[in-house]
């Protein structure tokens, strides 16, 4: 009996750019005064619903991190799950969710971070991945950097290495990257 094997071809980042996927900003919609007055929310749903743009974004992130020897993807609750799951599939590695406190069913480690008004807490399963794993953290946006900094703390608490942080959007004026400037950060869009 013959076995049919499919070989996935992963396009290099240069090919993704040559196919016209260089301006992802046209797929981001501004929503003024959401969720509160004075805030301009960056809506990513137009990019997600466009198969070519979504594939281009995932392919670009995967191309950047493929040579880095990623063992596991951590996706941050909730839109980080979208990008993290797709990246895990592309890189042929597992996916681990980082969730809000109280949402994971097994033993967890937790890390708190500051919000504009108050604090919040993220959690990861204590057995999420083996010690020494090379982990890529994925989210949709870097804003103030609190959720990503807390996620780095959780990965390192498990004795593993953060090899990078992949995001779709970075809001540069909020300077969130400064909280983790020693890490490889890859953002496709900067506002």
Helices and strands as residue ranges (DSSP letters): H 13-18, G 24-27, E 29-32, E 40-43, H 45-49, H 51-66, E 72-76, H 79-91, E 94-100, E 108-115, E 118-125, E 134-142, H 146-157, E 161-170, G 172-174, G 176-180, E 185-190
